[in-house]
Amino acid sequence: MANSLDPHHAVYVGSFDPPTLGHLDVVRRGAAVFDRVTVGIGINPDKRPLFTPPERVELFRGLVADLPHVEVASFQGLAVQFARDQGARVLLRGFRMLADMESEFTMSLANRQLAPDIESVFLMSSEQFSHISSTLIKQIAQFADPASAEKLADFVPKGVIPPLLAKFEDR
């Protein structure tokens, strides 16, 4: 099975709810290393995301429209199975801080046991994005006044701000 997987194709999976500047940084840096990158928007039935899977796919597609060898798709199930379904030999992972390293290490070991033919490759977060998380973004957006709404551009791409704020207008 390993022969059919492309070692120049990486899959970057996550919930991306919402996509952040840190996520986009990992994709852009991964796209500079790999010939092809597929962003996998994970669907976890146990979570209640802010954005629907199609909304997250559309948001991310808009963010990577200038990268012709990056595609975006949603999936449900295991990341290694999604990678295999895409024909990718690499799972691209980003981590922000030392605290992320433990959970990423555990996940990497499990993935290696589930799919020894798929390698995990890690990119450290760029310093200016190491503190950003989707949870933090949602907290800021939920209580945003005009001044803090403007500061969201320090955390998420500008195109994400209007739909993000719209999610909290009805609450």
N, C-alpha and C positions, 0 to 999 in steps of 0.2 A: 504494500500500500504506500510506503514511503516514496517510492519512485514516481508516483503520480502527483505528489505534492511539490509545489514550486517553492524552492528555497529563496526566491527573490520576491515572494508575495507574503506580506504580513497582514495579519488581522488585528485590529485594535478594538477591543470590546469594552462596553460599559453601559451604564444606564443613561448617562449624559442628560440628566434631568435637572437643570438645563445644561447645555454645552457651555463650557467656560473657556477663558483664554488659555488656561493650562491644558485642557483637552486639545484645543486647536494647536498649541505649541507642539505637543507630542505628535500629532498627525503630521504637521508640516516637517518636523525633524525626521520622522519616520519615512516620509515621502522622499526625503533627500538621500536616504540610505537604501530603501527598497524600490524595486521597479514598479511595484503595485502595492497599494494599501487599501484594505477594505475596513471601513468603520462599521462595527456591528453594534447596533442599538439593541441591548438586551431587554427582553420582556420578562419580568419576574412577576408571576401572578400573586405573590405574597406581598408585593409592595403597592402602594398607592401613589403613582407618580403624578407630578404636577401637569406634565405634558403627555399627551397620548403618544403611542409609538409612531404613528404617521406624522404627527407634529414634530417630534424629535428628529425623524429622518429628514423632513423638509428643512428644518432649521439647520441641521448639519450639512445637508447638500448645498445650501446657500453659502455656508462658510467655506466650503472647499471647492466651489465652482471653478476657481482659477487653477486647480490642480487636476489635470486631465487623467492622471493615473491613480486618483483616489475615488473610491465609490463608497456609497453608504447603503446599508440594508438593515432591516430589523430581523431578529431571530429570537426563538424561545428554546431553552435547553442549555446544554453545556457549551462553553466557549470552544473547547477542543473539537467538538462535533461540528460547530459552525465553521471553524477554521478548515476542517477536513472537507466539509460540503463546498467551501469556497475554493478548495484546491491549494490552500496556503500551508506552508511548512512552518511558519513562524507566528507565534502569538506575541504581539507587541504590547508591552505593559509600561505604564508610567508610575513612578512613585514620588511622593512629595517630600516626605520626611522619614526619619528613622522609624517612627511608629508604623508607617505603611509597610516597611520592609518585612516585618514579621508576618503580617497577613499575606503579603505577596509571595513570600518564601513558602508558606504553607500551601497556598494555592498552586504555586509552581510545582511543588513536589507531588501534589495530587494529580495535576494535569499530566505530569511526566509518567505517572503510573497508569493513568487512563489512556494516554496517547504518547508512547515513547518516541514516535516518529515526528512529533511536533515540538519544536523548541520554543522556549520563552526567552525573549530579549527585552531587557529593561532599559528605559531611559529615565535618568533622574530629571525631575522637574527643573525647569529654569528657575533661578533664584527668585525672580520677581513674581512667579506664580506658585511658589511652594506653600503658601498659606491659603490658597483658594480651594474651596470645596463647594459642591452643588448645594449642600445643606446651608452653608454660610450665605450663599447667594440668595436662597429662598427666604432666609430670615431677614436679610437686608431689604429685599423687594417687598416683603409682606408689610413692612412698616415704613416704606419709602415715602418721604416728602419730596418736593421738587429738588432740593439740594442733594439728598442721598440718592435719588433716582439718577441724577447726573453722575454721581460717583460710581454707579454700577459699571460704567465703562472701564473702570480699573480692574474689573473682575470677569466680565463677559464681553463678547464681541458686540459692537453697537447694534447689529441687526437682531440680537436676542432681547435687547432691553424692552422694546414696545410689547412683544407678545408676553414677556415675563411679567411686566407690570399689569397687563390686561388680565392675567390669571388671578390677580389679587383685587381687581376692581369690583368683582362680583361677590367678594367674600365679606 
